[in-house]
Amino acid sequence: MKRYSYQIVSAWARLGPRFLPFADVATPGVPLLRLLRLSLFQVSVGMAMVLLVGTLNRVMIVELHVPASIVAAMVALPMFYAPLRALIGFRSDTHRSELGWRRVPFIWMGSMIQFGGLAVMPFALLVLSGGGNASQWPVWVGWAAGGIAFLLVGAGLHTVQTAGLALTTDLVPPESQARVVGLMCVMLLLGTIVSALLFGAFLAEFTPARLVQVLQAAAVATLLLNVLALWKQETRRPSRQRREQTEPVPSFRQAWQSHLATEGALARLTAIALGTLAFGMQDVLLEPYGGQVLGMTVGQTTWLTAALAAGGLAGFSWASYVLNKNAEPARMASFGAMLGIPAFSAVIYAASSQSVALFACGVVLIGFGAGLFSHGNLTLTMGRADKEQAGLALGAWGAVQASAAGLGVAAGGVLRDTVAAMAASGMFGSRHAGAATGYVVVYALEILLLVATVVVMSPLCTGRQARRPSPGPYEGQGVGR
C-alpha cells in the first residue's frame, strides 16, 4: 500500500510543474505557497483599481447624482501620486530600520493609508452627494472629503505595489523572475475581475447603507490581504542597519542620475511611456465604439471587456512560458507592441466592413499584445535593476506606467470627443461626418505610438537576456526571523 501511495505522490509531483499554473516558479528558498501568499498584495491593488475607475465611477454618477466633471476629477486624483513611486522605491532602498527591514515598513504604511481612504470614502461620498442628513454640510466639505479619500486610496495602492514588487525582486533569483512576473500580473488581473464581480453583486440593489458596508469591507479585506502577503517575507537583518549607519546615504537626485546613467534606462522608460499610452487610449473607447459604430447591444459590448482581459491573461501566460526559456524580455515587449499594430488596424477596418467578428478578434489581440508588452518590460526592469536600486528601478517603472495609463485614458476620451465634434460640423466633409471618425483617429494615433515604441526599443533588443550582476541582499533567503 505504501508503495502505491508513493507512486501516486511521485506522479503528481511530476505532473504539477508541467500542467499546474505557475507550479514551476518555486525555488528551494522561496516555495510556491510563499510566492502565492506574497502575490496577495496584487489582489488588493486590483480591488482598489476596480473601485476607483469602475464601481465608484458608476455609483457616483448614477445612484448619487454627482456631476460627471466632479467624478472625473476625483478619479484623476490618484494619478497625481503616481510620479512619486520612484521616490517611494528609492526610500525603500535606503530605509534604515532598527528591525533591519527595508520593504515591510512601506508595505505596512501603504496598507494603512489605503485602509483609511476606503474606510472614510463612503461617508465622504454621501456628503458629496448631499443625501439624507449629509445635506446639512456645505458642498465644499463633500468635495474636500471625497478628494482626500480618493487620494489616500491612490497613495496607498501605489506605495504597496512599488514596495511589494521591490520585495519580490529581492527574494526571487534572476532565473525565476520572468515566471514570477507572470504570476504577479495574473494575480492583479484575477483580483480585478473577481472584485468587479463581487462589487457588482453586492451593489446590485443600491442603498447608502450597502455602500458603506461594501467599502468598509473592502478596507478590512485590503488590510488582511496585505498583512498576510508580507508576513515573514523579508528577513530581518539588524546587522545591516548598524553597518549602514556609518555609510553615507545618497540623495534621491544622485540615485536618479545614477539610475538613468545605466545602459538602456532612458530608452526603456521612454518605450514604457509610449507603449502604455498607446495601449491605454482605447480603454474607455472600445465599448462605445462597438455600440455606436457597429450597433452592438449592451450585453454584447460588455463581453468586450472580458475578451480584452482574456487576451491579456493569455499574453501573460505565454510570455512567462517563453521568457522561462531564456528569451530576451526586450524582444518580448517589442513583439507585443508590434502585435498591437495589426490589432488596432483590425478594429479600424471593422468600421468600414461592419464586421463584429473582426472587431472582437482585434480586441483579443490588443489584450494579448498589451500583456506581452507589460510582462516583457517589467521582467526587463527587474533583470537590469542594480541590487541596491531595485526599489528605485521598479518605482520608476510604476511611475511612468501609471502616469502614461492615466494620461492615455484622458487623452483618448478628449481626442475622440474633439474630432467627433469637428466631423459632425462638416469640417472633414460629409463622407467622414459619422460617429466612427473620432474613434478611427484615436486608433490611428495609437498605431503611430506603437511604431515609435518599437523604434525606441530596438537598441534594447540585444539578443540575450540581461541579468542582474549579483544577487540581491535577500535572494533565496528563508522565512524572515
C-alpha positions in Angstrom: 0.0 0.0 0.0 2.8 2.4 0.9 4.5 1.6 -2.5 1.3 2.6 -4.4 0.9 5.8 -2.3 4.5 6.7 -3.1 3.9 6.1 -6.8 0.8 8.3 -6.8 2.6 11.2 -5.0 5.5 10.9 -7.4 3.2 11.1 -10.4 1.5 14.2 -9.0 4.9 15.8 -8.3 6.0 15.2 -12.0 2.6 16.3 -13.3 2.5 19.6 -11.3 5.3 21.6 -12.9 4.0 20.7 -16.4 0.3 21.4 -16.1 -0.4 23.3 -12.9 -0.3 27.1 -13.5 2.9 28.7 -12.1 3.9 25.5 -10.3 7.5 25.9 -11.6 8.1 29.4 -10.1 9.0 28.0 -6.8 12.6 27.7 -5.6 14.1 25.8 -2.6 14.4 29.1 -0.8 11.0 30.6 -1.9 8.4 27.8 -2.1 5.2 28.2 -4.2 2.9 28.7 -1.2 5.1 31.6 -0.1 5.1 33.2 -3.5 1.3 32.9 -3.8 0.9 34.5 -0.4 3.3 37.3 -1.4 1.2 37.9 -4.6 -1.9 38.8 -2.5 -0.8 42.4 -2.4 -1.5 42.5 -6.1 -5.1 41.3 -5.4 -5.6 44.3 -3.0 -4.2 46.6 -5.7 -6.6 45.2 -8.3 -9.5 45.6 -5.9 -8.7 49.3 -5.3 -8.3 49.9 -9.0 -11.7 48.5 -9.7 -13.3 50.7 -7.1 -11.5 53.9 -8.3 -12.0 53.6 -12.0 -15.1 51.3 -12.3 -17.6 50.7 -9.5 -17.5 54.1 -7.7 -17.4 55.9 -11.1 -20.8 54.4 -11.9 -22.2 54.7 -8.4 -21.3 58.4 -8.0 -22.9 59.4 -11.4 -26.0 57.2 -11.5 -27.0 56.5 -7.9 -25.6 59.5 -6.1 -26.2 62.0 -8.9 -22.8 63.6 -8.6 -21.8 65.7 -11.7 -19.6 63.9 -14.2 -17.0 66.6 -14.0 -16.6 66.2 -10.3 -16.4 62.4 -10.7 -13.7 62.7 -13.4 -11.7 65.0 -11.1 -12.0 62.5 -8.2 -10.9 59.6 -10.3 -7.9 61.5 -11.7 -6.6 62.5 -8.3 -4.7 59.2 -7.6 -2.8 59.7 -10.8 -1.1 62.7 -9.3 0.6 60.4 -6.8 1.9 58.0 -9.5 5.1 60.0 -10.3 6.1 59.7 -6.6 6.6 56.0 -7.0 10.2 56.5 -7.9 10.8 58.3 -4.7 9.0 55.6 -2.7 11.1 52.9 -4.3 14.3 54.9 -3.5 13.2 55.4 0.1 12.6 51.6 0.4 16.1 51.0 -1.0 17.8 53.3 1.6 15.4 52.9 4.6 17.2 52.2 7.9 15.0 50.3 10.3 16.1 49.2 13.8 14.4 45.9 13.0 16.6 45.5 9.8 13.6 45.8 7.4 13.6 47.8 4.1 10.4 46.9 2.3 8.0 45.9 5.1 7.6 49.3 6.6 6.5 50.8 3.3 4.0 48.0 2.5 2.5 48.4 6.0 2.4 52.2 5.7 0.7 51.9 2.3 -1.8 49.4 3.5 -2.8 51.6 6.4 -3.2 54.7 4.1 -5.3 52.6 1.7 -7.4 51.3 4.6 -8.0 54.8 5.9 -9.1 56.1 2.5 -11.5 53.2 1.9 -12.9 53.4 5.5 -13.9 57.1 5.2 -14.8 57.1 1.5 -18.5 56.1 1.8 -19.2 58.9 4.2 -17.3 61.4 2.1 -19.3 60.3 -1.0 -22.6 60.6 0.9 -21.7 64.2 2.0 -20.6 64.9 -1.6 -24.0 63.8 -3.0 -26.0 65.7 -0.3 -28.2 62.7 0.5 -30.0 62.4 3.8 -28.5 64.2 6.8 -25.4 64.9 4.7 -27.3 67.8 3.1 -26.6 69.8 6.3 -22.9 70.1 5.3 -21.5 72.7 3.0 -20.8 71.5 -0.6 -17.1 72.2 -0.3 -16.8 69.7 2.6 -18.0 66.9 0.4 -15.6 67.9 -2.3 -12.7 68.0 0.0 -13.5 64.8 1.9 -14.1 62.9 -1.3 -10.9 64.2 -2.9 -8.9 63.3 0.2 -10.4 59.8 0.3 -9.6 59.1 -3.3 -6.1 60.5 -2.9 -5.4 58.3 0.1 -6.5 55.1 -1.7 -4.3 56.0 -4.7 -1.3 56.8 -2.5 -1.8 53.6 -0.6 -2.0 51.3 -3.6 1.0 52.9 -5.4 3.1 52.6 -2.2 2.1 48.9 -1.7 2.7 47.9 -5.3 6.1 49.6 -5.5 7.4 48.2 -2.3 5.8 44.8 -2.9 7.4 44.4 -6.4 10.8 45.5 -4.9 10.5 42.9 -2.2 9.7 40.3 -4.9 12.8 41.2 -6.7 14.8 40.9 -3.5 13.5 37.4 -2.8 13.5 35.8 -6.2 16.6 34.7 -8.0 17.2 36.1 -11.5 16.4 32.9 -13.4 12.9 32.8 -11.8 12.0 36.5 -12.3 10.1 36.0 -15.7 7.8 33.4 -14.2 7.2 35.4 -11.0 6.3 38.5 -13.0 3.7 36.4 -14.9 2.3 35.2 -11.5 2.1 38.8 -10.2 0.4 40.1 -13.4 -2.1 37.2 -13.3 -2.9 37.8 -9.7 -3.5 41.5 -10.4 -5.8 40.6 -13.2 -7.7 38.0 -11.1 -8.0 40.5 -8.3 -9.5 43.0 -10.7 -12.0 40.5 -12.3 -13.1 38.9 -9.0 -13.5 42.2 -7.2 -15.6 43.6 -10.1 -17.9 40.6 -10.0 -18.3 40.8 -6.2 -18.8 44.6 -6.0 -21.4 44.3 -8.8 -23.3 41.6 -7.0 -23.3 43.3 -3.6 -24.3 46.7 -5.0 -27.0 45.3 -7.4 -29.6 46.8 -5.0 -28.1 50.1 -4.1 -28.7 51.8 -0.8 -26.4 54.2 1.1 -26.0 51.7 3.9 -25.0 49.0 1.5 -22.3 51.3 0.0 -20.9 51.9 3.5 -20.8 48.2 4.1 -19.1 47.3 0.8 -16.4 50.0 1.1 -15.6 49.2 4.7 -15.5 45.5 3.9 -13.0 46.3 1.1 -11.0 48.3 3.6 -10.8 45.4 6.0 -10.0 43.0 3.1 -7.2 45.2 1.9 -5.6 45.2 5.3 -5.9 41.4 5.8 -4.6 40.6 2.3 -1.6 42.8 2.6 -0.7 41.7 6.2 -0.9 38.1 5.0 1.2 38.9 2.0 4.1 40.5 3.9 4.0 38.1 6.9 7.5 36.7 7.4 8.6 37.5 3.9 11.5 39.9 4.4 14.4 38.6 6.5 15.3 40.9 9.4 18.9 42.0 9.3 19.7 44.3 12.2 23.4 44.0 11.4 22.8 45.5 8.0 21.2 48.5 9.7 24.1 49.0 12.1 26.6 48.8 9.2 24.7 51.3 7.1 24.6 53.9 10.0 28.2 54.7 9.2 27.7 54.8 5.4 26.5 57.9 3.6 23.0 57.8 2.1 22.9 59.2 -1.5 20.3 61.8 -2.2 17.4 61.0 -4.5 18.8 63.2 -7.2 22.1 61.3 -7.1 20.4 58.0 -7.2 18.1 59.0 -10.0 21.0 60.3 -12.1 22.9 57.0 -11.4 19.8 55.0 -12.5 19.4 57.0 -15.7 23.1 56.5 -16.5 22.7 52.7 -16.6 22.7 51.2 -20.0 19.3 51.5 -21.7 17.4 53.0 -18.8 16.2 56.1 -20.6 15.2 54.2 -23.7 13.4 51.7 -21.6 11.4 54.3 -19.7 10.6 56.1 -22.9 9.3 52.9 -24.5 7.2 52.1 -21.4 5.6 55.6 -21.6 4.9 55.4 -25.4 3.6 51.8 -25.3 1.4 52.2 -22.2 0.0 55.4 -23.7 -0.8 53.6 -27.0 -2.5 50.6 -25.3 -4.3 52.9 -22.7 -6.0 55.3 -25.0 -8.6 52.7 -26.1 -9.6 51.7 -22.6 -12.7 53.9 -22.4 -13.5 53.7 -26.2 -13.9 50.0 -27.1 -17.4 49.5 -25.7 -18.8 52.9 -27.0 -17.2 52.1 -30.4 -18.9 48.7 -30.6 -22.3 50.3 -29.7 -22.1 53.5 -31.8 -20.3 52.2 -34.9 -21.1 48.5 -35.1 -24.6 48.6 -33.4 -23.7 46.1 -30.7 -26.1 45.7 -27.7 -25.1 46.5 -24.2 -24.8 42.8 -23.4 -22.5 42.3 -26.4 -20.2 45.2 -25.6 -19.9 44.0 -22.0 -18.2 40.9 -23.3 -15.6 43.1 -24.9 -14.0 43.8 -21.5 -13.9 40.1 -20.8 -12.3 39.4 -24.2 -9.7 42.1 -23.6 -8.9 40.6 -20.1 -8.8 37.1 -21.7 -6.3 38.3 -24.2 -4.2 39.9 -21.5 -4.2 36.7 -19.4 -3.1 34.7 -22.4 -0.4 37.2 -23.1 0.9 37.0 -19.5 0.9 33.2 -19.6 2.6 32.9 -23.0 5.3 35.5 -22.0 6.0 33.6 -18.8 6.5 30.4 -20.8 8.7 31.9 -23.4 10.8 34.0 -21.1 11.4 31.0 -18.9 13.2 29.5 -22.0 15.8 32.3 -21.6 14.3 34.6 -24.2 15.1 38.3 -24.3 12.4 40.3 -22.4 13.0 43.4 -24.5 12.2 41.4 -27.6 9.1 40.1 -26.0 7.9 43.7 -25.1 8.8 44.9 -28.6 6.8 41.9 -30.1 3.8 42.9 -28.0 3.9 46.4 -29.4 4.2 45.0 -32.9 1.1 42.9 -32.4 -0.8 46.0 -31.4 -0.4 47.4 -34.9 -2.5 44.8 -36.8 -4.8 44.6 -33.8 -5.8 48.3 -34.0 -5.8 48.1 -37.8 -8.4 45.3 -37.5 -10.5 47.5 -35.2 -10.3 50.4 -37.7 -11.2 48.2 -40.6 -14.2 46.7 -38.7 -15.9 50.1 -39.0 -15.9 50.1 -42.8 -16.7 46.3 -43.1 -19.2 46.4 -40.2 -17.7 43.1 -39.0 -18.3 42.4 -35.3 -16.1 39.2 -35.6 -13.1 41.2 -36.9 -13.6 43.8 -34.2 -13.7 41.0 -31.5 -10.5 39.5 -32.9 -8.8 42.9 -32.8 -9.9 43.4 -29.2 -8.4 40.0 -28.1 -5.2 40.7 -30.0 -4.9 44.1 -28.3 -5.2 42.4 -24.9 -2.6 39.8 -25.9 -0.2 42.4 -27.2 -0.6 44.5 -24.1 0.1 41.5 -21.9 3.3 40.7 -23.7 4.4 44.3 -23.6 3.7 44.7 -19.9 5.3 41.4 -18.9 8.4 42.0 -21.0 9.0 45.5 -19.7 8.5 44.5 -16.0 10.8 41.5 -16.4 13.4 43.7 -18.2 13.2 46.3 -15.4 13.7 43.6 -12.7 16.5 41.9 -14.6 18.5 45.1 -15.2 17.9 46.6 -11.7 21.0 47.0 -9.6 20.8 45.1 -6.3 20.8 48.3 -4.3 18.4 50.2 -6.6 15.7 47.6 -7.1 13.1 49.8 -5.4 14.1 52.9 -7.4 14.0 51.0 -10.7 10.6 49.4 -10.1 9.3 52.7 -8.7 10.4 54.5 -11.9 8.7 51.7 -13.9 5.5 52.1 -11.9 5.6 55.9 -12.1 5.9 56.0 -15.9 3.5 53.2 -16.4 0.7 54.6 -14.2 1.1 58.2 -15.3 1.1 57.1 -19.0 -2.0 54.9 -18.4 -3.9 57.8 -16.8 -2.9 60.2 -19.4 -3.8 57.8 -22.2 -7.4 57.3 -20.8 -7.9 61.1 -20.6 -6.3 61.8 -23.9 -8.3 59.1 -25.7 -11.6 60.5 -24.5 -10.8 64.1 -25.1 -9.4 63.5 -28.6 -12.3 61.3 -29.6 -14.9 64.0 -28.5 -12.9 66.8 -30.2 -12.6 65.0 -33.5 -16.2 63.8 -33.4 -17.4 67.4 -32.9 -15.3 68.6 -35.8 -16.5 65.8 -38.0 -20.2 66.5 -37.1 -19.7 70.1 -38.1 -18.7 69.1 -41.6 -15.1 70.0 -41.3 -13.9 66.8 -42.8 -16.7 66.5 -45.4 -19.9 64.6 -45.4 -18.1 61.3 -46.0 -16.4 61.5 -42.6 -19.2 63.0 -40.6 -20.2 59.7 -39.0 -19.6 58.5 -35.4 -16.6 56.4 -36.5 -14.3 59.3 -37.4 -13.4 60.2 -33.8 -12.6 56.7 -32.9 -10.6 56.0 -36.0 -8.4 59.0 -35.4 -7.6 57.8 -31.9 -6.8 54.2 -33.1 -4.6 55.6 -35.9 -2.7 57.6 -33.3 -2.2 54.5 -31.2 -0.7 52.7 -34.2 1.8 55.6 -34.7 2.7 55.5 -31.0 3.3 51.7 -31.2 5.6 52.2 -34.2 7.5 54.8 -32.2 7.7 52.3 -29.3 9.2 49.6 -31.5 11.8 52.1 -32.8 12.8 53.2 -29.3 13.0 49.6 -28.0 15.2 48.4 -30.9 18.5 49.2 -29.1 17.4 47.2 -26.1 16.9 44.0 -28.1 20.4 42.7 -27.7 19.6 39.1 -28.4 20.5 37.9 -24.9 18.6 38.2 -21.7 20.2 40.7 -19.3 20.6 39.5 -15.7 21.4 41.4 -12.6 25.1 41.4 -11.9 24.9 39.9 -8.5 22.2 38.5 -6.2 20.2 40.9 -4.0 20.6 41.1 -0.3 17.6 38.8 0.4 17.5 36.5 -2.6 16.8 32.9 -1.8 16.6 33.5 1.9 14.3 31.6 4.1 11.4 32.9 6.1 12.3 36.1 8.0 13.1 35.9 11.6 
